[in-house]
Amino acid sequence: MNRVALVGAGCGRGALTLRGAQLLSACACVVYDSLLDASVMERIPAHCVKYDVGKRAGGHSASQEDIHALLLACSRQYPLTVRLKGGDPFVFGRGGEELAFLTAAGVPCEVVPGVTSAVAAAERFGIPVTHRGVSRAFTVMTAHTDAGIPDFTACAKAQGTLVFLMAKAAAGKIADDLIKGGMSAETPACVVSAAGMSGEAMHRCTLSHLADTAALLPAPMTVIVGMVCAEGLLGPYMPPPRVVVTGTAAHVSGVCRALEAYGLDPVPCVHRRIVPRPLGAFFARLDCFDRLVFTSGNGVEVFWEQARQAGIDVRRLAGKRIAAIGGATAARLAEHGILADLVPAQYTAHALAQALRADGADRARTALLRAAEGSEELLSVGTQIDVYDTVDCEEGILCAERALSQAACVTFSSAGGARALLARVALPVGIKVVCIGEETASAVRAAGYCPAVAERPAADSLARAVREVLCSD
């Protein structure tokens, strides 16, 4: 029997429930909103049909009636459709309307609650919406409706903590109305921007300064008003150090997992994208080479995927010597059943070039299977084969720019990636910088920074170096 599950994705990284993750992994279709964390989207199976119906202020991509019609159509076509919504489906998410529509149409449904920003936005910064002796209740309301900004005067009489969602444009009126209703202008308040997202930030203030404080931060914004916002209520709050992780998707994912194992708070910023180049011409003259050199895991994956698509018989590699720049690249080769013949002790282009010379490599018969922007030093020992381009990802650069101001550390995984980001973004004073290797570190030093360097060019080693740098303070 076909069914639809209304799933709350929660507020940012790590907030998806176990049941939500189970349904995502099993579904055939996903109808999803905007403002969902990348870690949630990564759980959607590759074969899934995906529909983006996210709504943002000033730019709705689909009307609610269109969403109803789409959900009904999907329920008739797919065994399991997940309607993925930010936060909780029923907290200002119009999930109730969708459930009522589907139920009336006879579609079996399941509702999976999510962690709502109504409590999570404050909690992420150590602010409890209720606290013994301070607040026995909390009131949640939207600061934005189809009719405009509501009148909040009566809210001044409410007990406990007030939480206003979608409050960026309404912050000034919230303060004016509450003060007009009798609340002290010195009442503690705070604004939380982009809760659970890469650029999340929180500023405390008093009610009288709420409008000015809200102007400093971008939407989406949650405003909390009440004594729970007072500085030092629970003593000094020490959240896990935040680490901005830059690079390609595969690298960022591995480093984030390693950092989480150390109890750190990684912010994934994928600011470099792999664009494969066609390798048909290379495969046609594969027999002209007796050595294949791989300088990254990305190169390995692009090579094998295109070899598979081209129907290359792996027996054509028989007798060829295979070189890898380091252990991580060699490990990726091993996943495809190829054990590297040559891996230098030091994982650098210089060491690889020396090792190839010592191995008797013939430049004309040695294929450098790597990015188009690879190190020039290797060109003295091999023939360049452009396997892929690495291009800047604007969204990832903006992600890093937002997140760096709140971060304790930033990591870089390649010289090209470091140059691309540092050409656009200045690092905050005092932030720690950790690089995956010496070539990357050289590019960072050229930009005027003093990075630490991981012992090995691998995700676990990079994460360990980050922990050591942060613990040394």
C-alpha angles and dihedrals in degrees: 000000000000115000144174126227120202102210127189109218092200129224108311134303119009095006100107112111123237091247091050091052091049093053093046091053091051103041128106096202135030127196105191143183131224124262093050119145117251091236089063094048090050089064092064110103115249092238093056121116107235130203120188109208097156119156123215129176109274095007115062111179095195136013119238089248090054090051091051091052092047093050091050092050092048092048089058094049107037131051092224126019119183117208099203115201132177117253111346121347094229101042103090088315099111088234090134090060091050092049092049092049095048093044091051088052090054096250115148109236141188126198120210113192120227136204103267123217086229086085103010097061091062096036093055086067097042097262115134116209088213126032131171112263092007110057127007096179144018132213122210123199139160117250092202129057135164087259093054132254112346127230108262099183094109091052089072088077095052118113122243128353127358119212121191120192125204086017106150097104093035100051095102094048091046090057095043094048095047092049090046088052092056105270116139116257087226094061109131116250139165138198122218119198125200094352111209093005130109095265098042115151139167131207124187122214143143124268091258091060097040097107094049092046093049089052089063095063135054129240143294088074137175120197120204121192126187146070091292086075093062114123113257097013091138097022122255110341114218110193118187111280111267118233123193108216116200132187139067123338096258093048095045092050093053095046092048091054091050093049092049089055087060092051094254126136109239121197109203112219110177100194099157125062128198115230111187120222122216112264099190093110091051093049089052090061098032091123090063090072128069096181129051117195122197120192101180144022088243090060091050093052095046091048095051095043092053091043089055093048091048092050094240112180106229089218086077087074092060111125095014118123114232122209129190127192093225149346096280092054091045089052091054090052090050089056086064093048096261120123112202115240093203129037116158119228090238115052099224136109089245093054091045092051091051092048092051091051091049088049090057097249116183107220094217093050097043116091116207101207102193149103118316089242095054126147113288092220092076092056088079090065105033151021117264115242111184104222098167146347123235110216133185118261110213094201091054093049091051089047091055092046091055096043100045095073090063097038133102095200143013128203130209125199104187141022092238092049092049092050092047094052099039091051087064106028132047114215116237117255111268098018115138118238124204124184130197094228147354096270090055090045091054091057091049092049089051087059090056103262133119109226133186116231129223116241091234131018095249135108096247092048092048091050091049090052090051091052092049092049093049093045092052092068 
